[in-house]
């Protein structure tokens, strides 16, 4: 299991990248608005993002999720209201 945590966006909230070392698939949780750094981690580990998860509605998470979805094609999941 690959797990990296990085503070992202203007609010410096933690983003987590979880990767499976057998399938090389990754899930990004709360990507924030620093997608270049997130993608560097994904690339460094040879991962493919297959899911983006938003745990709360900070504006930087919502905007970051959209940018990461555009870059990877991965679906975005959030808690239903």
PDB file of N, CA, C and O in Angstrom, chain B, residues numbered from 101:
ATOM      1  N   UNK B 101       0.845  -1.171   0.000  1.00  0.00           N
ATOM      2  CA  UNK B 101       0.000   0.000   0.000  1.00  0.00           C
ATOM      3  C   UNK B 101       0.892   1.235   0.000  1.00  0.00           C
ATOM      4  O   UNK B 101       1.801   1.374   0.818  1.00  0.00           O
ATOM      5  N   UNK B 102       0.607   2.112  -0.928  1.00  0.00           N
ATOM      6  CA  UNK B 102       1.273   3.400  -0.993  1.00  0.00           C
ATOM      7  C   UNK B 102       0.331   4.406  -0.353  1.00  0.00           C
ATOM      8  O   UNK B 102      -0.860   4.419  -0.665  1.00  0.00           O
ATOM      9  N   UNK B 103       0.843   5.246   0.534  1.00  0.00           N
ATOM     10  CA  UNK B 103       0.032   6.304   1.140  1.00  0.00           C
ATOM     11  C   UNK B 103       0.909   7.525   1.352  1.00  0.00           C
ATOM     12  O   UNK B 103       1.870   7.491   2.121  1.00  0.00           O
ATOM     13  N   UNK B 104       0.570   8.593   0.665  1.00  0.00           N
ATOM     14  CA  UNK B 104       1.283   9.855   0.851  1.00  0.00           C
ATOM     15  C   UNK B 104       0.268  10.929   1.209  1.00  0.00           C
ATOM     16  O   UNK B 104      -0.839  10.968   0.672  1.00  0.00           O
ATOM     17  N   UNK B 105       0.674  11.804   2.135  1.00  0.00           N
ATOM     18  CA  UNK B 105      -0.163  12.912   2.585  1.00  0.00           C
ATOM     19  C   UNK B 105       0.568  14.206   2.262  1.00  0.00           C
ATOM     20  O   UNK B 105       1.764  14.335   2.523  1.00  0.00           O
ATOM     21  N   UNK B 106      -0.165  15.173   1.687  1.00  0.00           N
ATOM     22  CA  UNK B 106       0.446  16.465   1.418  1.00  0.00           C
ATOM     23  C   UNK B 106      -0.567  17.569   1.683  1.00  0.00           C
ATOM     24  O   UNK B 106      -1.733  17.431   1.313  1.00  0.00           O
ATOM     25  N   UNK B 107      -0.145  18.670   2.319  1.00  0.00           N
ATOM     26  CA  UNK B 107      -1.034  19.820   2.491  1.00  0.00           C
ATOM     27  C   UNK B 107      -1.180  20.544   1.159  1.00  0.00           C
ATOM     28  O   UNK B 107      -0.191  20.806   0.475  1.00  0.00           O
ATOM     29  N   UNK B 108      -2.422  20.866   0.793  1.00  0.00           N
ATOM     30  CA  UNK B 108      -2.681  21.470  -0.520  1.00  0.00           C
ATOM     31  C   UNK B 108      -3.636  22.648  -0.408  1.00  0.00           C
ATOM     32  O   UNK B 108      -4.387  22.778   0.559  1.00  0.00           O
ATOM     33  N   UNK B 109      -3.587  23.492  -1.410  1.00  0.00           N
ATOM     34  CA  UNK B 109      -4.526  24.599  -1.542  1.00  0.00           C
ATOM     35  C   UNK B 109      -4.287  25.717  -0.548  1.00  0.00           C
ATOM     36  O   UNK B 109      -3.401  25.652   0.304  1.00  0.00           O
ATOM     37  N   UNK B 110      -5.112  26.744  -0.688  1.00  0.00           N
ATOM     38  CA  UNK B 110      -4.968  27.922   0.154  1.00  0.00           C
ATOM     39  C   UNK B 110      -5.244  27.631   1.620  1.00  0.00           C
ATOM     40  O   UNK B 110      -4.740  28.332   2.497  1.00  0.00           O
ATOM     41  N   UNK B 111      -6.035  26.611   1.892  1.00  0.00           N
ATOM     42  CA  UNK B 111      -6.355  26.252   3.274  1.00  0.00           C
ATOM     43  C   UNK B 111      -5.379  25.231   3.851  1.00  0.00           C
ATOM     44  O   UNK B 111      -5.450  24.905   5.036  1.00  0.00           O
ATOM     45  N   UNK B 112      -4.466  24.722   3.014  1.00  0.00           N
ATOM     46  CA  UNK B 112      -3.456  23.750   3.431  1.00  0.00           C
ATOM     47  C   UNK B 112      -4.054  22.536   4.137  1.00  0.00           C
ATOM     48  O   UNK B 112      -3.503  22.044   5.122  1.00  0.00           O
ATOM     49  N   UNK B 113      -5.200  22.054   3.617  1.00  0.00           N
ATOM     50  CA  UNK B 113      -5.808  20.829   4.145  1.00  0.00           C
ATOM     51  C   UNK B 113      -5.057  19.630   3.582  1.00  0.00           C
ATOM     52  O   UNK B 113      -4.457  19.710   2.510  1.00  0.00           O
ATOM     53  N   UNK B 114      -5.093  18.541   4.297  1.00  0.00           N
ATOM     54  CA  UNK B 114      -4.368  17.348   3.873  1.00  0.00           C
ATOM     55  C   UNK B 114      -5.068  16.642   2.724  1.00  0.00           C
ATOM     56  O   UNK B 114      -6.282  16.440   2.742  1.00  0.00           O
ATOM     57  N   UNK B 115      -4.290  16.276   1.741  1.00  0.00           N
ATOM     58  CA  UNK B 115      -4.713  15.430   0.628  1.00  0.00           C
ATOM     59  C   UNK B 115      -3.992  14.102   0.807  1.00  0.00           C
ATOM     60  O   UNK B 115      -2.812  14.070   1.154  1.00  0.00           O
ATOM     61  N   UNK B 116      -4.700  13.016   0.572  1.00  0.00           N
ATOM     62  CA  UNK B 116      -4.082  11.693   0.657  1.00  0.00           C
ATOM     63  C   UNK B 116      -4.130  11.009  -0.699  1.00  0.00           C
ATOM     64  O   UNK B 116      -5.144  11.047  -1.395  1.00  0.00           O
ATOM     65  N   UNK B 117      -3.025  10.387  -1.059  1.00  0.00           N
ATOM     66  CA  UNK B 117      -2.956   9.548  -2.247  1.00  0.00           C
ATOM     67  C   UNK B 117      -2.735   8.127  -1.762  1.00  0.00           C
ATOM     68  O   UNK B 117      -1.723   7.829  -1.127  1.00  0.00           O
ATOM     69  N   UNK B 118      -3.685   7.253  -2.064  1.00  0.00           N
ATOM     70  CA  UNK B 118      -3.586   5.840  -1.713  1.00  0.00           C
ATOM     71  C   UNK B 118      -3.369   5.056  -2.996  1.00  0.00           C
ATOM     72  O   UNK B 118      -4.117   5.223  -3.959  1.00  0.00           O
ATOM     73  N   UNK B 119      -2.363   4.211  -3.019  1.00  0.00           N
ATOM     74  CA  UNK B 119      -2.083   3.411  -4.206  1.00  0.00           C
ATOM     75  C   UNK B 119      -1.927   1.942  -3.870  1.00  0.00           C
ATOM     76  O   UNK B 119      -1.390   1.580  -2.823  1.00  0.00           O
ATOM     77  N   UNK B 120      -2.401   1.109  -4.770  1.00  0.00           N
ATOM     78  CA  UNK B 120      -2.280  -0.340  -4.624  1.00  0.00           C
ATOM     79  C   UNK B 120      -1.079  -0.811  -5.439  1.00  0.00           C
ATOM     80  O   UNK B 120      -1.016  -0.588  -6.648  1.00  0.00           O
ATOM     81  N   UNK B 121      -0.139  -1.456  -4.780  1.00  0.00           N
ATOM     82  CA  UNK B 121       1.093  -1.886  -5.447  1.00  0.00           C
ATOM     83  C   UNK B 121       0.919  -3.128  -6.320  1.00  0.00           C
ATOM     84  O   UNK B 121       1.870  -3.558  -6.973  1.00  0.00           O
ATOM     85  N   UNK B 122      -0.271  -3.704  -6.340  1.00  0.00           N
ATOM     86  CA  UNK B 122      -0.514  -4.841  -7.245  1.00  0.00           C
ATOM     87  C   UNK B 122      -1.244  -4.394  -8.507  1.00  0.00           C
ATOM     88  O   UNK B 122      -0.884  -4.800  -9.612  1.00  0.00           O
ATOM     89  N   UNK B 123      -2.266  -3.563  -8.345  1.00  0.00           N
ATOM     90  CA  UNK B 123      -3.030  -3.108  -9.518  1.00  0.00           C
ATOM     91  C   UNK B 123      -2.506  -1.783 -10.074  1.00  0.00           C
ATOM     92  O   UNK B 123      -2.801  -1.430 -11.216  1.00  0.00           O
ATOM     93  N   UNK B 124      -1.737  -1.057  -9.281  1.00  0.00           N
ATOM     94  CA  UNK B 124      -1.203   0.266  -9.609  1.00  0.00           C
ATOM     95  C   UNK B 124      -2.313   1.287  -9.809  1.00  0.00           C
ATOM     96  O   UNK B 124      -2.153   2.264 -10.540  1.00  0.00           O
ATOM     97  N   UNK B 125      -3.440   1.046  -9.146  1.00  0.00           N
ATOM     98  CA  UNK B 125      -4.541   2.002  -9.153  1.00  0.00           C
ATOM     99  C   UNK B 125      -4.457   2.872  -7.907  1.00  0.00           C
ATOM    100  O   UNK B 125      -3.977   2.441  -6.858  1.00  0.00           O
ATOM    101  N   UNK B 126      -4.933   4.108  -8.043  1.00  0.00           N
ATOM    102  CA  UNK B 126      -4.860   5.044  -6.925  1.00  0.00           C
ATOM    103  C   UNK B 126      -6.202   5.713  -6.680  1.00  0.00           C
ATOM    104  O   UNK B 126      -7.022   5.877  -7.583  1.00  0.00           O
ATOM    105  N   UNK B 127      -6.393   6.095  -5.417  1.00  0.00           N
ATOM    106  CA  UNK B 127      -7.518   6.909  -5.002  1.00  0.00           C
ATOM    107  C   UNK B 127      -6.927   8.175  -4.378  1.00  0.00           C
ATOM    108  O   UNK B 127      -6.020   8.100  -3.550  1.00  0.00           O
ATOM    109  N   UNK B 128      -7.443   9.326  -4.779  1.00  0.00           N
ATOM    110  CA  UNK B 128      -6.991  10.595  -4.216  1.00  0.00           C
ATOM    111  C   UNK B 128      -8.131  11.161  -3.381  1.00  0.00           C
ATOM    112  O   UNK B 128      -9.254  11.312  -3.862  1.00  0.00           O
ATOM    113  N   UNK B 129      -7.829  11.474  -2.119  1.00  0.00           N
ATOM    114  CA  UNK B 129      -8.834  11.992  -1.198  1.00  0.00           C
ATOM    115  C   UNK B 129      -8.546  13.466  -0.928  1.00  0.00           C
ATOM    116  O   UNK B 129      -7.438  13.827  -0.531  1.00  0.00           O
ATOM    117  N   UNK B 130      -9.551  14.314  -1.146  1.00  0.00           N
ATOM    118  CA  UNK B 130      -9.468  15.757  -0.921  1.00  0.00           C
ATOM    119  C   UNK B 130      -8.282  16.387  -1.655  1.00  0.00           C
ATOM    120  O   UNK B 130      -7.342  16.863  -1.019  1.00  0.00           O
ATOM    121  N   UNK B 131      -8.324  16.390  -3.001  1.00  0.00           N
ATOM    122  CA  UNK B 131      -7.168  16.833  -3.778  1.00  0.00           C
ATOM    123  C   UNK B 131      -6.782  18.293  -3.629  1.00  0.00           C
ATOM    124  O   UNK B 131      -5.642  18.635  -3.944  1.00  0.00           O
ATOM    125  N   UNK B 132      -7.650  19.162  -3.175  1.00  0.00           N
ATOM    126  CA  UNK B 132      -7.273  20.568  -3.042  1.00  0.00           C
ATOM    127  C   UNK B 132      -6.965  21.188  -4.387  1.00  0.00           C
ATOM    128  O   UNK B 132      -7.315  20.635  -5.429  1.00  0.00           O
ATOM    129  N   UNK B 133      -6.321  22.320  -4.364  1.00  0.00           N
ATOM    130  CA  UNK B 133      -6.077  23.034  -5.615  1.00  0.00           C
ATOM    131  C   UNK B 133      -4.582  23.060  -5.939  1.00  0.00           C
ATOM    132  O   UNK B 133      -4.023  24.103  -6.278  1.00  0.00           O
ATOM    133  N   UNK B 134      -3.959  21.907  -5.828  1.00  0.00           N
ATOM    134  CA  UNK B 134      -2.527  21.786  -6.132  1.00  0.00           C
ATOM    135  C   UNK B 134      -2.317  20.493  -6.916  1.00  0.00           C
ATOM    136  O   UNK B 134      -1.553  19.613  -6.520  1.00  0.00           O
ATOM    137  N   UNK B 135      -3.017  20.413  -8.030  1.00  0.00           N
ATOM    138  CA  UNK B 135      -3.076  19.176  -8.803  1.00  0.00           C
ATOM    139  C   UNK B 135      -1.712  18.779  -9.353  1.00  0.00           C
ATOM    140  O   UNK B 135      -1.428  17.587  -9.475  1.00  0.00           O
ATOM    141  N   UNK B 136      -0.877  19.730  -9.682  1.00  0.00           N
ATOM    142  CA  UNK B 136       0.461  19.391 -10.210  1.00  0.00           C
ATOM    143  C   UNK B 136       1.230  18.549  -9.199  1.00  0.00           C
ATOM    144  O   UNK B 136       1.872  17.571  -9.582  1.00  0.00           O
ATOM    145  N   UNK B 137       1.180  18.904  -7.926  1.00  0.00           N
ATOM    146  CA  UNK B 137       1.885  18.130  -6.893  1.00  0.00           C
ATOM    147  C   UNK B 137       1.267  16.747  -6.721  1.00  0.00           C
ATOM    148  O   UNK B 137       1.985  15.763  -6.544  1.00  0.00           O
ATOM    149  N   UNK B 138      -0.057  16.670  -6.774  1.00  0.00           N
ATOM    150  CA  UNK B 138      -0.741  15.375  -6.660  1.00  0.00           C
ATOM    151  C   UNK B 138      -0.323  14.475  -7.819  1.00  0.00           C
ATOM    152  O   UNK B 138      -0.009  13.302  -7.619  1.00  0.00           O
ATOM    153  N   UNK B 139      -0.319  15.028  -9.026  1.00  0.00           N
ATOM    154  CA  UNK B 139       0.051  14.238 -10.201  1.00  0.00           C
ATOM    155  C   UNK B 139       1.515  13.823 -10.171  1.00  0.00           C
ATOM    156  O   UNK B 139       1.859  12.764 -10.697  1.00  0.00           O
ATOM    157  N   UNK B 140       2.388  14.630  -9.567  1.00  0.00           N
ATOM    158  CA  UNK B 140       3.790  14.232  -9.415  1.00  0.00           C
ATOM    159  C   UNK B 140       3.899  12.970  -8.567  1.00  0.00           C
ATOM    160  O   UNK B 140       4.670  12.068  -8.897  1.00  0.00           O
ATOM    161  N   UNK B 141       3.143  12.898  -7.490  1.00  0.00           N
ATOM    162  CA  UNK B 141       3.161  11.713  -6.627  1.00  0.00           C
ATOM    163  C   UNK B 141       2.630  10.501  -7.388  1.00  0.00           C
ATOM    164  O   UNK B 141       3.223   9.423  -7.352  1.00  0.00           O
ATOM    165  N   UNK B 142       1.515  10.692  -8.071  1.00  0.00           N
ATOM    166  CA  UNK B 142       0.913   9.600  -8.846  1.00  0.00           C
ATOM    167  C   UNK B 142       1.904   9.085  -9.883  1.00  0.00           C
ATOM    168  O   UNK B 142       2.092   7.876 -10.015  1.00  0.00           O
ATOM    169  N   UNK B 143       2.535   9.988 -10.612  1.00  0.00           N
ATOM    170  CA  UNK B 143       3.495   9.617 -11.650  1.00  0.00           C
ATOM    171  C   UNK B 143       4.726   8.940 -11.063  1.00  0.00           C
ATOM    172  O   UNK B 143       5.209   7.944 -11.602  1.00  0.00           O
ATOM    173  N   UNK B 144       5.231   9.478  -9.962  1.00  0.00           N
ATOM    174  CA  UNK B 144       6.436   8.914  -9.333  1.00  0.00           C
ATOM    175  C   UNK B 144       6.236   7.454  -8.947  1.00  0.00           C
ATOM    176  O   UNK B 144       7.171   6.656  -9.012  1.00  0.00           O
ATOM    177  N   UNK B 145       5.015   7.107  -8.545  1.00  0.00           N
ATOM    178  CA  UNK B 145       4.729   5.734  -8.137  1.00  0.00           C
ATOM    179  C   UNK B 145       4.186   4.879  -9.286  1.00  0.00           C
ATOM    180  O   UNK B 145       3.949   3.685  -9.098  1.00  0.00           O
ATOM    181  N   UNK B 146       3.986   5.459 -10.459  1.00  0.00           N
ATOM    182  CA  UNK B 146       3.473   4.706 -11.597  1.00  0.00           C
ATOM    183  C   UNK B 146       2.019   4.308 -11.436  1.00  0.00           C
ATOM    184  O   UNK B 146       1.614   3.230 -11.871  1.00  0.00           O
ATOM    185  N   UNK B 147       1.227   5.182 -10.808  1.00  0.00           N
ATOM    186  CA  UNK B 147      -0.169   4.879 -10.505  1.00  0.00           C
ATOM    187  C   UNK B 147      -1.121   5.468 -11.533  1.00  0.00           C
ATOM    188  O   UNK B 147      -0.786   6.422 -12.236  1.00  0.00           O
ATOM    189  N   UNK B 148      -2.306   4.888 -11.610  1.00  0.00           N
ATOM    190  CA  UNK B 148      -3.404   5.419 -12.404  1.00  0.00           C
ATOM    191  C   UNK B 148      -4.519   5.788 -11.442  1.00  0.00           C
ATOM    192  O   UNK B 148      -4.979   4.944 -10.673  1.00  0.00           O
ATOM    193  N   UNK B 149      -4.956   7.032 -11.475  1.00  0.00           N
ATOM    194  CA  UNK B 149      -6.033   7.470 -10.584  1.00  0.00           C
ATOM    195  C   UNK B 149      -7.347   6.906 -11.101  1.00  0.00           C
ATOM    196  O   UNK B 149      -7.741   7.165 -12.238  1.00  0.00           O
ATOM    197  N   UNK B 150      -8.023   6.129 -10.253  1.00  0.00           N
ATOM    198  CA  UNK B 150      -9.304   5.530 -10.630  1.00  0.00           C
ATOM    199  C   UNK B 150     -10.461   6.065  -9.795  1.00  0.00           C
ATOM    200  O   UNK B 150     -11.620   5.764 -10.082  1.00  0.00           O
ATOM    201  N   UNK B 151     -10.162   6.855  -8.765  1.00  0.00           N
ATOM    202  CA  UNK B 151     -11.221   7.446  -7.937  1.00  0.00           C
ATOM    203  C   UNK B 151     -10.704   8.708  -7.256  1.00  0.00           C
ATOM    204  O   UNK B 151      -9.554   8.778  -6.820  1.00  0.00           O
ATOM    205  N   UNK B 152     -11.580   9.696  -7.179  1.00  0.00           N
ATOM    206  CA  UNK B 152     -11.314  10.940  -6.471  1.00  0.00           C
ATOM    207  C   UNK B 152     -12.421  11.085  -5.437  1.00  0.00           C
ATOM    208  O   UNK B 152     -13.603  11.019  -5.776  1.00  0.00           O
ATOM    209  N   UNK B 153     -12.045  11.282  -4.175  1.00  0.00           N
ATOM    210  CA  UNK B 153     -13.025  11.355  -3.092  1.00  0.00           C
ATOM    211  C   UNK B 153     -12.928  12.712  -2.415  1.00  0.00           C
ATOM    212  O   UNK B 153     -11.840  13.181  -2.080  1.00  0.00           O
ATOM    213  N   UNK B 154     -14.093  13.338  -2.218  1.00  0.00           N
ATOM    214  CA  UNK B 154     -14.162  14.599  -1.485  1.00  0.00           C
ATOM    215  C   UNK B 154     -14.890  14.319  -0.176  1.00  0.00           C
ATOM    216  O   UNK B 154     -16.027  13.847  -0.185  1.00  0.00           O
ATOM    217  N   UNK B 155     -14.234  14.611   0.961  1.00  0.00           N
ATOM    218  CA  UNK B 155     -14.848  14.331   2.257  1.00  0.00           C
ATOM    219  C   UNK B 155     -15.588  15.529   2.833  1.00  0.00           C
ATOM    220  O   UNK B 155     -16.418  15.373   3.729  1.00  0.00           O
ATOM    221  N   UNK B 156     -15.294  16.732   2.325  1.00  0.00           N
ATOM    222  CA  UNK B 156     -15.988  17.929   2.773  1.00  0.00           C
ATOM    223  C   UNK B 156     -15.918  18.974   1.664  1.00  0.00           C
ATOM    224  O   UNK B 156     -15.121  18.853   0.734  1.00  0.00           O
ATOM    225  N   UNK B 157     -16.755  19.994   1.772  1.00  0.00           N
ATOM    226  CA  UNK B 157     -16.992  20.894   0.640  1.00  0.00           C
ATOM    227  C   UNK B 157     -16.172  22.182   0.664  1.00  0.00           C
ATOM    228  O   UNK B 157     -16.680  23.238   0.288  1.00  0.00           O
ATOM    229  N   UNK B 158     -14.915  22.112   1.099  1.00  0.00           N
ATOM    230  CA  UNK B 158     -14.069  23.301   0.945  1.00  0.00           C
ATOM    231  C   UNK B 158     -13.967  23.615  -0.545  1.00  0.00           C
ATOM    232  O   UNK B 158     -13.878  22.709  -1.373  1.00  0.00           O
ATOM    233  N   UNK B 159     -13.980  24.885  -0.873  1.00  0.00           N
ATOM    234  CA  UNK B 159     -13.959  25.302  -2.271  1.00  0.00           C
ATOM    235  C   UNK B 159     -12.730  24.777  -3.006  1.00  0.00           C
ATOM    236  O   UNK B 159     -12.809  24.453  -4.191  1.00  0.00           O
ATOM    237  N   UNK B 160     -11.584  24.688  -2.307  1.00  0.00           N
ATOM    238  CA  UNK B 160     -10.383  24.200  -2.987  1.00  0.00           C
ATOM    239  C   UNK B 160     -10.481  22.711  -3.303  1.00  0.00           C
ATOM    240  O   UNK B 160      -9.900  22.252  -4.286  1.00  0.00           O
ATOM    241  N   UNK B 161     -11.206  21.954  -2.485  1.00  0.00           N
ATOM    242  CA  UNK B 161     -11.385  20.524  -2.775  1.00  0.00           C
ATOM    243  C   UNK B 161     -12.280  20.321  -3.993  1.00  0.00           C
ATOM    244  O   UNK B 161     -12.007  19.478  -4.847  1.00  0.00           O
ATOM    245  N   UNK B 162     -13.338  21.099  -4.057  1.00  0.00           N
ATOM    246  CA  UNK B 162     -14.275  20.965  -5.177  1.00  0.00           C
ATOM    247  C   UNK B 162     -13.587  21.352  -6.492  1.00  0.00           C
ATOM    248  O   UNK B 162     -13.689  20.637  -7.488  1.00  0.00           O
ATOM    249  N   UNK B 163     -12.885  22.493  -6.481  1.00  0.00           N
ATOM    250  CA  UNK B 163     -12.167  22.920  -7.683  1.00  0.00           C
ATOM    251  C   UNK B 163     -11.043  21.976  -8.046  1.00  0.00           C
ATOM    252  O   UNK B 163     -10.828  21.682  -9.222  1.00  0.00           O
ATOM    253  N   UNK B 164     -10.327  21.500  -7.051  1.00  0.00           N
ATOM    254  CA  UNK B 164      -9.234  20.558  -7.290  1.00  0.00           C
ATOM    255  C   UNK B 164      -9.730  19.235  -7.840  1.00  0.00           C
ATOM    256  O   UNK B 164      -9.098  18.638  -8.711  1.00  0.00           O
ATOM    257  N   UNK B 165     -10.862  18.781  -7.330  1.00  0.00           N
ATOM    258  CA  UNK B 165     -11.425  17.514  -7.819  1.00  0.00           C
ATOM    259  C   UNK B 165     -11.772  17.627  -9.301  1.00  0.00           C
ATOM    260  O   UNK B 165     -11.530  16.700 -10.075  1.00  0.00           O
ATOM    261  N   UNK B 166     -12.335  18.753  -9.685  1.00  0.00           N
ATOM    262  CA  UNK B 166     -12.688  18.956 -11.093  1.00  0.00           C
ATOM    263  C   UNK B 166     -11.433  18.956 -11.974  1.00  0.00           C
ATOM    264  O   UNK B 166     -11.421  18.351 -13.046  1.00  0.00           O
ATOM    265  N   UNK B 167     -10.388  19.635 -11.518  1.00  0.00           N
ATOM    266  CA  UNK B 167      -9.138  19.675 -12.294  1.00  0.00           C
ATOM    267  C   UNK B 167      -8.497  18.295 -12.382  1.00  0.00           C
ATOM    268  O   UNK B 167      -7.983  17.910 -13.432  1.00  0.00           O
ATOM    269  N   UNK B 168      -8.530  17.550 -11.275  1.00  0.00           N
ATOM    270  CA  UNK B 168      -7.948  16.210 -11.291  1.00  0.00           C
ATOM    271  C   UNK B 168      -8.764  15.278 -12.177  1.00  0.00           C
ATOM    272  O   UNK B 168      -8.203  14.428 -12.868  1.00  0.00           O
ATOM    273  N   UNK B 169     -10.082  15.432 -12.161  1.00  0.00           N
ATOM    274  CA  UNK B 169     -10.929  14.630 -13.048  1.00  0.00           C
ATOM    275  C   UNK B 169     -10.612  14.925 -14.517  1.00  0.00           C
ATOM    276  O   UNK B 169     -10.559  14.012 -15.341  1.00  0.00           O
ATOM    277  N   UNK B 170     -10.405  16.189 -14.835  1.00  0.00           N
ATOM    278  CA  UNK B 170     -10.056  16.552 -16.211  1.00  0.00           C
ATOM    279  C   UNK B 170      -8.716  15.954 -16.609  1.00  0.00           C
ATOM    280  O   UNK B 170      -8.531  15.545 -17.755  1.00  0.00           O
ATOM    281  N   UNK B 171      -7.784  15.902 -15.670  1.00  0.00           N
ATOM    282  CA  UNK B 171      -6.441  15.389 -15.967  1.00  0.00           C
ATOM    283  C   UNK B 171      -6.397  13.871 -16.055  1.00  0.00           C
ATOM    284  O   UNK B 171      -5.572  13.316 -16.782  1.00  0.00           O
ATOM    285  N   UNK B 172      -7.284  13.188 -15.317  1.00  0.00           N
ATOM    286  CA  UNK B 172      -7.185  11.726 -15.216  1.00  0.00           C
ATOM    287  C   UNK B 172      -8.387  10.967 -15.764  1.00  0.00           C
ATOM    288  O   UNK B 172      -8.266   9.795 -16.122  1.00  0.00           O
ATOM    289  N   UNK B 173      -9.530  11.610 -15.834  1.00  0.00           N
ATOM    290  CA  UNK B 173     -10.751  10.931 -16.245  1.00  0.00           C
ATOM    291  C   UNK B 173     -11.406  10.125 -15.128  1.00  0.00           C
ATOM    292  O   UNK B 173     -12.420   9.464 -15.355  1.00  0.00           O
ATOM    293  N   UNK B 174     -10.840  10.175 -13.929  1.00  0.00           N
ATOM    294  CA  UNK B 174     -11.379   9.394 -12.804  1.00  0.00           C
ATOM    295  C   UNK B 174     -12.683  10.018 -12.300  1.00  0.00           C
ATOM    296  O   UNK B 174     -12.833  11.239 -12.322  1.00  0.00           O
ATOM    297  N   UNK B 175     -13.623   9.187 -11.846  1.00  0.00           N
ATOM    298  CA  UNK B 175     -14.867   9.717 -11.287  1.00  0.00           C
ATOM    299  C   UNK B 175     -14.627  10.366  -9.931  1.00  0.00           C
ATOM    300  O   UNK B 175     -13.683  10.026  -9.219  1.00  0.00           O
ATOM    301  N   UNK B 176     -15.512  11.317  -9.586  1.00  0.00           N
ATOM    302  CA  UNK B 176     -15.459  12.005  -8.300  1.00  0.00           C
ATOM    303  C   UNK B 176     -16.606  11.501  -7.429  1.00  0.00           C
ATOM    304  O   UNK B 176     -17.755  11.434  -7.864  1.00  0.00           O
ATOM    305  N   UNK B 177     -16.268  11.149  -6.197  1.00  0.00           N
ATOM    306  CA  UNK B 177     -17.262  10.685  -5.228  1.00  0.00           C
ATOM    307  C   UNK B 177     -17.276  11.634  -4.047  1.00  0.00           C
ATOM    308  O   UNK B 177     -16.231  12.108  -3.601  1.00  0.00           O
ATOM    309  N   UNK B 178     -18.481  11.909  -3.543  1.00  0.00           N
ATOM    310  CA  UNK B 178     -18.611  12.745  -2.350  1.00  0.00           C
ATOM    311  C   UNK B 178     -19.749  12.189  -1.504  1.00  0.00           C
ATOM    312  O   UNK B 178     -20.563  11.391  -1.969  1.00  0.00           O
ATOM    313  N   UNK B 179     -19.783  12.622  -0.275  1.00  0.00           N
ATOM    314  CA  UNK B 179     -20.833  12.190   0.630  1.00  0.00           C
ATOM    315  C   UNK B 179     -22.153  12.784   0.166  1.00  0.00           C
ATOM    316  O   UNK B 179     -22.233  13.986  -0.085  1.00  0.00           O
ATOM    317  N   UNK B 180     -23.194  11.958   0.049  1.00  0.00           N
ATOM    318  CA  UNK B 180     -24.504  12.508  -0.345  1.00  0.00           C
ATOM    319  C   UNK B 180     -25.051  13.423   0.747  1.00  0.00           C
ATOM    320  O   UNK B 180     -24.770  13.232   1.930  1.00  0.00           O
ATOM    321  N   UNK B 181     -25.811  14.387   0.347  1.00  0.00           N
ATOM    322  CA  UNK B 181     -26.411  15.312   1.323  1.00  0.00           C
ATOM    323  C   UNK B 181     -27.589  14.704   1.995  1.00  0.00           C
ATOM    324  O   UNK B 181     -28.213  15.342   2.844  1.00  0.00           O
TER     325      UNK B 181
END
